[in-house]
Amino acid sequence: MAGKLTTHVLDTARGTGAAGLRVTVRRPGGSPLAIGVLDQHGRAMLLADIPEAGLYEIVFDAAGYHRRVGVALSDPPFLDQITVAFGVADPGAHYHVPLLLSPYSYSTYRGT
C-alpha cells in the first residue's frame, strides 16, 4: 500500500483553516515534488504516493497567506516561508503534518 502525505493548517489568530495558503513539498535541496493550495478548510493532500523513505520538507508560504487575508506585516515579515523538515521511515504509512499558524508563531507535530 502506498503512503500519503497530508497537511492541515489552522490560522490561530483568526480561528479558521488557512484557506488558500500555498505549500511546496520537496526533498532537501531538490526540485518541488508537489505544489498546492490549501482548500476552504485549510487542508490538502500533498502526495498520494510517497516515493521513498528519506528526508522531506514542506514549505508553507506564511507571509503570502497573511498578506492575502489582510494582516499588516513588517518588511521583512517576521515569518515568511516556513520550512518543516521531517523524515519518512515508512513510505507506505500516512504522514500528516499539521501547522498551527499566526503572524508571529507556528507549531507543528505528526498528526493522524
Long-range contacts (C-beta under 8 A, 24 or more apart in sequence): 1-92, 2-48, 2-49, 2-50, 2-91, 2-92, 3-49, 3-50, 3-88, 3-90, 3-91, 3-92, 3-93, 3-94, 3-95, 4-45, 4-47, 4-48, 4-49, 4-50, 4-94, 4-95, 5-45, 5-46, 5-47, 5-50, 5-56, 5-58, 5-95, 5-96, 5-97, 6-43, 6-44, 6-45, 6-46, 6-94, 6-95, 6-96, 6-97, 7-38, 7-43, 7-44, 7-46, 7-58, 7-96, 7-97, 7-98, 7-99, 8-41, 8-42, 8-43, 8-96, 8-98, 8-99, 8-111, 9-38, 9-42, 9-60, 9-98, 9-99, 9-100, 9-101, 10-42, 10-98, 10-99, 10-100, 10-101, 11-42, 11-65, 11-69, 11-101, 11-102, 12-100, 12-101, 12-102, 13-71, 13-102, 13-103, 14-69, 16-42, 17-41, 17-42, 17-43, 18-42, 18-65, 18-99, 18-101, 20-65, 20-68, 20-69, 21-60, 21-61, 21-62, 21-64, 21-65, 22-60, 22-61, 22-64, 22-65, 23-58, 23-59, 23-60, 23-61, 24-58, 24-59, 24-61, 25-56, 25-57, 25-58, 25-59, 26-56, 26-57, 26-59, 27-54, 27-55, 27-56, 27-57, 28-55, 28-56, 28-57, 28-85, 50-88, 50-91, 50-92, 50-93, 50-95, 51-91, 52-88, 52-91, 53-87, 53-88, 53-89, 53-90, 53-91, 54-87, 54-88, 55-85, 55-86, 55-87, 55-88, 56-85, 56-86, 56-87, 56-88, 57-83, 57-84, 57-85, 57-86, 58-83, 58-84, 58-86, 58-97, 59-83, 59-84, 60-84, 60-99, 60-101, 60-106, 62-101, 62-103, 62-106, 65-101, 66-103, 71-103, 73-103, 77-103, 78-103, 78-104, 79-103, 79-104, 79-105, 79-106, 82-106, 84-108, 86-110
